[in-house]
């Protein structure tokens, strides 16, 4: 196998890995921007019944961003496994040359749900969920 072909193939896979990591980073930025934006718009009403709707919307938004972040991290890890396989086996075979099909490696990485509850994502997204849930509960109890 020609080294140039190997380098092009691993560059292609590395570009996909970089896009997945970038998507994960951008999702965190968008989530923070949305939280800050809604908080600024509602700063005078943080402890009123109206904030329950905003808090509920924010909780749902955080859950969606949390899932999407885990989804992209899952795909990134699948492509990392593909990358490792190509580096290790490409000199032996040209099977699936330039293929970006990561499906044979999905069972070798953690599930999206497990990634969602990994320590880093649990802390990043969990704190937001706890804060907004506490605001909702405070307003319900002090109604």
Buried (B, 14 or more C-beta within 10 A) or exposed (E): EEEEEBEEBBEBBEEBBEBBBEBBEEBBEEBEEBBEEBEEEBEEEBEEEEBBEBBBEBBEBBBEBBBBBBBBBBBBBBBBBBBBBBEEEBEEEEEBEEEEEBEEBEEEBBEBEEBBBEEEBEEBBBEBBEBBBEBBEBBEEEE
